[in-house]
Amino acid sequence: MTDAKKAPSVKLPPTLGACADELGRINLRLREIADALRGLPLSREAERLTARHAAPEAKLLEELPASDADGICGRAWRATIKSKRVPTIQDWAKLTAYVRRSGNFELFHRRVNTEAVTELWDAKRQVPGITGFTVKKVSITKK
């Protein structure tokens, strides 16, 4: 780790119990700050703008294609319609058979479903090609 990326030096509480209490106080304060931010006028304005954004967007999406145009210019901004085809799987069996036959495994992401693997491990079943490692994190709850 470079000097620029080192965490600032913090005086730790003397005991593990005191560390837990410190984490709890910090978590509580962070929640209070997040709640306070949600109540700020800027946050309310962002909510109003988000709601206002939907109607003109829907109008452009509906009416521009009907006018044989893919964009429109206002005084300061140009709006264009962009289209992108998104794949949807209709038949997993056909898709997996195609991938096995063609070898086009790049059609899949290279990750496993953690919950599904955990279910199999909980049932004392091994999954070929899968290993695991343990991640530890601290959970803080109020007494």
Secondary structure, DSSP 8 states (H G I E B T S, - for coil): --GGGS-------SSHHHHHHHHHHHHHHHHHHHHHHHTSHHHHHHHHHHHHHHHHHHHHHHHHHHTT-SEEE-SS-EEE---------S-HHHHHHHHHHH--GGGS-S---HHHHHHHHHTT---TT--------------
